[in-house]
Amino acid sequence: MASEGDIVVSAMINLLSAIAFLVAFAVLRLQPFNDRVYFPKWYLKGVRASPRSSGPFLRKFVNLDFRTYLRFLNWMPHALKMPQPELIDHAGLDSAVYIRIYLLGLKIFVPITLLAFAVLVPVNWTGEALKHSEDLTFSDIDKLSISNIPSGSQKLWTHIAMAYVFSFWTLYVLYKEYEIVTALRLHFLASEHRRPDQFTVLVRNVPPDPDEPVSEHVEHFFRVNHPDHYLTHQVVYNANNLAKLVAKKKGMENWLTYYQTKYERDPTKRPKTKTGFWGLWGKTVDAIDYYASEIDKLIEEEDAEREKVTNDPKAIVPAAFVSFKSRWAAAVCAQTQQSRNPTIWLTEWAPEPRDVYWNNLSIPYVSLNVRRLLMLVALFFLTFFFMIPIALVQSMASIEGIEKVLPFLKPLIELDFIKSVVQGFLPGIALKIFLAILPTILMIMSKIEGFTSISSLERISAAKYHLFILVNVFLGSIIAGAAFEQLKTFLDQSPTEIPKTVGVAIPIRATFFITYIMVDGWAGIAAEVLRLVPLIMFHVKNTFLVKTDRDREQAMDPGSISFSICEPRIQLYFLLGLVYSVVTPILLPFIIVFFAFAYMVFRHQIINVYDQKYESGAAFWPDVHRRITIGLIISQLLLMGLMSTKDAAQSTPVILVLPVLTIWFHKVCKGRFESAFVKFPLQEAMVKDTLERATEPNLNLKAYLHDAYVHPVFKEAGAEGSATPAMDEEESNYLVATKRSSRACSNAETGSDVV
């Protein structure tokens, strides 16, 4: 267990690491040759010119203006200056609302911290229960927790009263923030510029027709059922193999560029490579000739595959993007049932073109439920079996655990400083490293489930990651840590005393979470702003692959906010703050530092660096609100369980009121606000349509939507015409002549019914 000295050592290590990262960032961002790494967003917007384009040779690489080094921290106030309306216009609503999550954390926990330190910390310090507990290991930090209050003490009612105050304050702030974000979303949707997804729905599970191909069948159905509003449609092709060939060819072209650049720098020696995996083995050949020939082969394969996809009816999947003449018509279609059979002609709002995950559009709709069931089972086993290594990390990241596994290190780790590093720093960093690969696994699982947009993939992955963090990181760390630290006590006492020991050990685990917050929330956030990996990769690409300005722009890696990773991690801080606000308030200042620091850093990043892949209009906020509410309920239930171990069973009915009220509050917010995030009001759609017709009466909407939902591989090849069904505007007022209509006429002559 980490003592107060270990916490101080951990704080110093993480604080010095954060300062080192910030100083390195402050210096590196001033150098001209790093300008595209730390300000890529402004380059993509075309409003920033490279400082290397003019001036003396040395100034193109090194900033020689020493006055700028004296103001190396001016990025911090600059990150806070941009007002919110300008921020939304500059970075989008998703980014602006995302950083409001950090602001929400400050709104909740700053008042709670002040009140907790004014009321609960003095009460806990004067409890003196731990002085009389000879069978438990504890530190001076634990004297500031509820563990120091004797069982049955009247002081416990102070904690119950504070639980009510903290809960009501949290619910009030959540309600007001939900109200603000809802207003921001509605204003954004009402004022945003015209986008293809405003007029388009995604239609899935198109039923097969023996007389018509998918494209004609879709056109026929919507001309009949939406005769005054249907405009055009784009069928979906299974171009996954073609996309793989295009990606492979691009990789080969990068290698060819690399070797050509290498040869230009040293014409006396032709570069060589091996034909095996990554050039590590196989036959040695001339690198330039080899990659040139491989690219020629891939071009032939690509042309053949493109021809196959565009001409083979089997390459068309039973799905289509259907566009309408107005937003109102698209809203009606997206939010209504199209057929008496609720399993066919399924419609939903189309993702914006950047948001479409094309690989999953080719998955048969009937297999989606099976896929999701299998992934649900896989998630259960992944979560369950991951508790084993989590427990192992918790047991080994301690003095006793290391001495048991590596006994020869005992003389070294018994040194005071090393001991403090092991107990105060190692547990947090070990857990962070152990969880590094998990988001990738969860994203793969979400892709297997078949979701068709990047935003939905990120939201589903975030839900999985949140569950995993809740079960394994939070509950797993508490239970495993308590069991390993108090193992001797468990073995020596009667079974009836074990619940009491667990109840006391839960607040003692706060020291572990303090070390994790400092590793992940202090040093980790500082590392985020440094962008070390993108910095290295840019200079590698700039040295070996860049020949034109377009190549240099592609070498920039602005990145984006990864909602599936970042948001669940933030939820862990909300959960820890809510759980320990009553139990161990000393943890709260560490959480406040995280929220304040992260708010400033990510505000800087979305202004200068990140370029979001899509814009969902803050559709993720209901998930954020629900998870914070879940964290609040968990904190209330854990407090109720803890009080039962403190001989305060009479308090159970009093505390039980809190989760009941919180659940009721969630239902109120769900009914009041959530519809704005899942539906588009017809009134708003009509207002935008009317305004657009008045301001742009000659708008050619069909031309605007012509290639919006053509697969990117066809756009790159300039083959939009072959992939987009042609339809004249004036033809949209009457039914097309199809084989189905001919069959209907022949059936009518024989007196048979037509379905």
DOVEX-828490 format. One line per field, with one value per residue (C-alpha): x, y, z. Coordinates in steps of 0.25 Angstrom, whole numbers. Example, Ala and Ser with C-alpha at 12.3 -4.5 7.8 and 13.67 -1.06 7.14 Angstrom:
BEGIN
X = 49  55
Y = -18  -4
Z = 31  29
//
This chain:
BEGIN
X = 0  5  8  7  22  20  9  18  29  19  14  28  31  18  19  33  29  18  27  37  27  21  35  38  25  27  41  38  25  33  43  39  41  31  20  12  12  7  -2  -8  -22  -19  -11  -23  -32  -22  -20  -6  7  20  30  41  36  45  56  70  74  76  63  55  59  62  54  65  55  59  47  38  45  41  27  27  15  6  -1  -9  -16  -18  -25  -35  -38  -46  -61  -70  -78  -65  -60  -72  -70  -56  -55  -70  -80  -74  -61  -67  -77  -66  -57  -70  -69  -56  -63  -75  -65  -60  -74  -77  -65  -60  -71  -72  -57  -58  -70  -63  -51  -58  -68  -63  -48  -49  -59  -51  -38  -44  -50  -38  -43  -31  -22  -30  -29  -17  -21  -21  -10  -13  -5  -8  -15  -26  -28  -35  -45  -58  -49  -45  -59  -63  -74  -88  -83  -93  -82  -86  -99  -90  -86  -100  -104  -92  -96  -110  -103  -93  -104  -114  -103  -98  -112  -114  -101  -105  -119  -113  -102  -112  -121  -109  -104  -118  -119  -106  -109  -123  -116  -105  -115  -123  -112  -102  -99  -106  -100  -104  -108  -119  -126  -123  -127  -120  -129  -125  -131  -137  -145  -140  -149  -148  -151  -143  -129  -127  -125  -138  -146  -141  -145  -159  -162  -159  -166  -178  -178  -172  -176  -175  -162  -153  -141  -130  -123  -109  -108  -97  -86  -78  -65  -57  -47  -45  -42  -32  -25  -25  -19  -8  -5  -3  6  14  15  20  31  34  35  44  54  54  57  68  74  73  82  92  92  104  97  83  75  72  61  56  43  38  30  34  47  53  55  54  61  69  64  66  56  51  49  42  32  29  26  17  10  7  1  -8  -13  -17  -24  -30  -36  -41  -47  -54  -60  -65  -71  -78  -84  -87  -101  -97  -87  -99  -103  -118  -116  -116  -115  -128  -129  -141  -145  -145  -141  -155  -157  -144  -148  -162  -156  -144  -154  -166  -168  -168  -175  -185  -174  -165  -153  -151  -149  -142  -139  -130  -123  -111  -98  -91  -82  -69  -76  -79  -72  -73  -67  -80  -90  -88  -91  -105  -115  -120  -107  -106  -113  -105  -92  -96  -100  -87  -79  -88  -83  -69  -69  -74  -63  -53  -57  -58  -44  -37  -40  -29  -18  -23  -23  -9  -4  -10  -3  11  11  15  27  22  18  31  39  31  33  47  54  68  63  59  72  69  54  56  63  54  54  52  41  34  35  29  18  14  17  18  3  -3  7  6  -9  -9  1  -7  -20  -13  -17  -31  -38  -33  -39  -52  -53  -50  -62  -71  -67  -71  -85  -87  -90  -90  -84  -71  -78  -87  -75  -68  -81  -82  -68  -68  -80  -72  -59  -68  -73  -59  -53  -65  -64  -49  -42  -51  -58  -46  -36  -44  -47  -34  -26  -34  -33  -18  -15  -23  -21  -15  -26  -37  -30  -29  -43  -57  -65  -75  -64  -60  -71  -66  -52  -56  -64  -52  -42  -50  -47  -33  -31  -32  -17  -16  -25  -18  -5  -13  -19  -5  0  -11  -17  -5  7  -2  -9  4  9  -3  0  15  10  23  19  13  25  35  26  24  39  41  31  36  50  47  33  30  33  21  13  1  11  15  0  -3  9  3  -5  -14  -22  -35  -42  -44  -57  -57  -44  -45  -59  -59  -46  -52  -64  -54  -50  -65  -67  -55  -59  -74  -70  -59  -65  -72  -62  -48  -49  -34  -35  -43  -32  -25  -37  -39  -25  -28  -40  -34  -21  -29  -39  -27  -19  -31  -36  -23  -22  -36  -33  -19  -17  -29  -37  -50  -53  -68  -79  -90  -96  -92  -100  -92  -97  -108  -97  -89  -100  -105  -91  -89  -103  -99  -86  -94  -104  -92  -86  -99  -100  -86  -88  -100  -92  -81  -90  -95  -81  -81  -92  -101  -112  -123  -117  -120  -134  -129  -118  -127  -135  -123  -122  -137  -138  -126  -133  -145  -136  -130  -144  -148  -136  -138  -152  -149  -136  -132  -142  -134  -122  -129  -140  -140  -153  -161  -163  -149  -147  -158  -153  -139  -146  -154  -142  -134  -145  -146  -131  -127  -139  -130  -122  -119  -120  -119  -106  -101  -105  -100  -87  -89  -90  -82  -71  -58  -51  -59  -58  -43  -43  -53  -63  -75  -83  -83  -87  -98  -111  -116  -129  -135  -141  -154  -156  -158  -173  -178  -175  -164  -167  -161  -162  -170  -181  -181  -183  -194  -202  -201  -206  -217  -222  -222  -230  -219  -215  -202  -195
Y = 0  14  23  38  38  29  38  50  43  39  53  58  48  51  66  67  58  67  79  73  70  84  90  81  85  100  99  90  97  110  103  106  91  87  96  86  77  86  95  85  90  104  98  90  102  109  121  118  119  111  120  113  119  131  137  133  118  116  123  112  102  109  120  131  141  139  148  137  127  137  135  120  118  128  116  114  127  126  113  119  132  127  129  117  121  124  110  103  110  106  92  87  84  70  76  88  79  69  79  83  69  74  87  79  72  85  90  77  75  89  92  78  78  91  86  72  79  88  78  63  64  70  60  48  53  54  40  32  19  14  16  4  -5  -14  -24  -14  -7  8  21  35  38  28  36  46  36  30  18  26  28  17  8  13  27  38  45  36  44  55  47  43  58  61  50  56  70  65  56  68  77  67  65  80  82  70  76  90  84  75  87  95  84  82  97  97  84  90  103  96  88  100  109  99  99  90  76  63  55  65  60  46  33  20  8  -6  -20  -17  -29  -37  -36  -46  -36  -24  -21  -14  -1  -1  -7  4  14  8  7  21  27  20  22  36  41  56  56  45  51  41  29  22  7  1  -7  -17  -11  -16  -24  -12  -3  -13  -13  2  3  -7  1  13  6  1  15  20  10  14  28  25  17  28  39  30  28  43  46  35  32  23  12  6  2  -12  -19  -33  -39  -45  -39  -25  -27  -36  -48  -54  -51  -38  -30  -15  -8  3  -7  -17  -7  -1  -15  -18  -5  -8  -22  -16  -5  -17  -24  -11  -9  -23  -22  -9  -14  -26  -18  -8  -19  -31  -30  -38  -27  -19  -21  -19  -5  9  24  30  45  54  68  74  72  70  58  52  54  47  35  33  33  25  10  8  -5  -14  -24  -17  -25  -19  -6  -1  14  22  35  34  37  49  44  45  37  25  12  6  -8  -11  -7  -20  -29  -35  -29  -43  -46  -34  -39  -52  -44  -35  -47  -53  -41  -39  -53  -50  -37  -44  -54  -43  -35  -47  -53  -39  -39  -49  -41  -28  -36  -40  -26  -21  -32  -31  -16  -15  -18  -32  -36  -33  -39  -52  -52  -47  -49  -45  -31  -30  -22  -12  -10  -8  5  16  24  11  6  19  19  4  7  21  20  6  2  13  12  -3  -2  8  0  -12  -5  1  -10  -12  0  -6  -20  -14  -6  -18  -25  -13  -14  -28  -25  -17  -3  6  19  23  31  19  10  20  21  6  4  15  7  -6  1  8  -5  -11  0  0  -15  -18  -5  1  -11  -21  -12  -10  -24  -30  -20  -22  -37  -37  -26  -32  -47  -50  -43  -51  -64  -61  -56  -62  -62  -52  -42  -42  -32  -22  -23  -21  -9  -3  -7  0  14  10  7  22  22  13  22  35  29  25  39  45  36  36  50  58  52  46  59  66  55  57  72  68  59  51  40  49  58  47  41  55  56  42  44  58  53  40  41  56  62  72  81  71  60  69  72  57  55  63  55  65  53  55  53  38  38  22  24  37  38  25  29  42  35  27  41  44  31  32  46  43  30  36  50  44  33  39  54  55  49  61  71  61  60  75  77  66  73  87  82  74  85  94  84  79  92  96  83  85  99  96  82  72  71  63  51  54  63  57  69  65  52  46  54  45  34  44  48  34  29  40  37  22  26  34  22  13  23  23  8  6  17  9  -4  3  8  -6  -10  2  -3  8  -1  9  18  8  13  28  25  16  29  34  24  24  39  38  28  37  49  41  37  52  56  45  50  64  65  52  53  65  55  44  51  63  71  73  88  90  83  91  104  101  97  109  118  111  112  127  130  120  118  112  102  89  79  67  72  75  61  54  48  50  35  29  19  27  17  21  35  34  27  37  26  33  32  17  16  26  23  34  41  53  63  64  49  49  52  39  24  18  7  -6  -21  -21  -12  -21  -33  -26  -23  -38  -42  -32  -38  -52  -47  -50  -41  -33  -31
Z = 0  -4  8  8  5  -7  -12  -11  -19  -29  -30  -32  -43  -51  -48  -54  -65  -69  -68  -76  -87  -86  -88  -99  -106  -104  -110  -122  -126  -128  -138  -153  -157  -147  -151  -159  -147  -137  -145  -156  -155  -160  -172  -175  -175  -184  -175  -170  -178  -175  -168  -176  -189  -188  -180  -177  -178  -163  -160  -168  -158  -145  -138  -135  -129  -114  -110  -114  -104  -92  -96  -98  -89  -97  -103  -90  -90  -105  -104  -94  -102  -114  -111  -112  -124  -132  -126  -132  -145  -146  -140  -141  -130  -127  -123  -115  -107  -105  -97  -89  -83  -76  -72  -66  -57  -52  -50  -42  -34  -30  -21  -16  -12  -5  3  6  11  20  26  23  25  39  43  37  44  57  56  61  58  51  63  70  58  59  49  37  29  27  25  29  17  21  34  25  20  25  30  42  47  57  54  59  61  60  51  40  38  33  22  18  18  9  0  -2  -4  -14  -21  -23  -27  -38  -43  -44  -52  -61  -64  -67  -76  -83  -86  -91  -100  -106  -109  -116  -124  -129  -132  -139  -148  -151  -155  -161  -176  -186  -185  -193  -181  -178  -191  -191  -183  -183  -188  -183  -185  -199  -202  -215  -227  -238  -249  -245  -241  -228  -234  -242  -230  -221  -231  -233  -218  -215  -227  -223  -208  -209  -222  -219  -212  -217  -224  -227  -221  -220  -219  -210  -217  -210  -213  -201  -209  -219  -207  -202  -215  -215  -201  -205  -217  -209  -200  -211  -217  -204  -204  -219  -215  -203  -212  -223  -213  -208  -222  -225  -213  -217  -232  -231  -224  -228  -216  -213  -206  -203  -208  -195  -184  -181  -189  -178  -186  -200  -213  -214  -225  -230  -221  -232  -243  -233  -227  -241  -247  -234  -236  -251  -247  -236  -246  -255  -244  -239  -253  -254  -240  -243  -256  -248  -237  -247  -256  -248  -242  -230  -226  -222  -208  -204  -198  -204  -201  -205  -206  -206  -211  -197  -183  -178  -188  -183  -169  -171  -178  -168  -156  -162  -165  -180  -182  -175  -173  -162  -166  -180  -186  -173  -173  -164  -166  -175  -168  -174  -186  -177  -166  -175  -171  -185  -182  -173  -184  -191  -178  -180  -171  -166  -160  -152  -140  -140  -141  -129  -121  -123  -120  -107  -103  -106  -98  -86  -87  -90  -78  -69  -72  -73  -58  -56  -61  -55  -41  -45  -48  -34  -27  -34  -34  -19  -11  -6  -20  -27  -15  -17  -32  -33  -20  -24  -25  -11  -6  -17  -15  0  -2  2  -11  -20  -10  -12  -27  -27  -18  -23  -38  -43  -40  -48  -60  -60  -62  -72  -81  -79  -84  -96  -106  -101  -109  -122  -119  -115  -128  -136  -129  -132  -147  -147  -141  -155  -151  -163  -158  -152  -141  -137  -137  -127  -118  -118  -115  -104  -98  -97  -92  -81  -77  -77  -68  -59  -56  -58  -54  -44  -37  -41  -35  -22  -20  -24  -17  -4  -5  -7  3  14  11  24  32  24  27  42  45  44  31  38  40  25  20  30  26  11  15  22  11  -1  3  6  -9  -12  -11  -23  -31  -27  -34  -46  -47  -47  -57  -67  -64  -62  -69  -80  -83  -84  -94  -102  -105  -109  -120  -120  -130  -140  -139  -142  -153  -160  -161  -166  -177  -180  -182  -190  -196  -199  -213  -215  -206  -207  -202  -190  -187  -187  -178  -167  -157  -150  -143  -137  -123  -122  -115  -113  -104  -98  -93  -85  -79  -74  -69  -59  -53  -51  -45  -36  -32  -29  -21  -13  -10  2  5  3  -1  -2  -16  -21  -23  -32  -41  -41  -46  -57  -62  -62  -69  -79  -82  -86  -94  -102  -105  -111  -119  -125  -129  -135  -137  -138  -151  -148  -157  -157  -150  -142  -136  -122  -123  -113  -101  -96  -94  -86  -78  -75  -71  -61  -56  -55  -47  -37  -35  -33  -23  -15  -15  -10  1  5  6  13  24  26  30  40  48  42  36  40  30  18  15  16  6  -3  -6  -14  -25  -27  -28  -38  -47  -47  -51  -62  -68  -67  -75  -85  -88  -87  -96  -103  -114  -119  -121  -128  -137  -146  -143  -156  -152  -152  -166  -172  -167  -173  -186  -187  -185  -195  -206  -203  -203  -214  -224  -235  -227  -234  -223  -231  -236  -222  -218  -230  -225  -210  -207  -217  -211  -209  -218  -230  -227  -227  -241  -247  -249  -242  -255  -256  -241  -240  -246  -256  -255  -261  -251  -259  -259  -244  -245  -251  -250  -257  -267  -261  -263  -250  -257  -269  -260  -253  -266  -270  -257  -258  -271  -265  -253  -243  -231  -231  -218
//
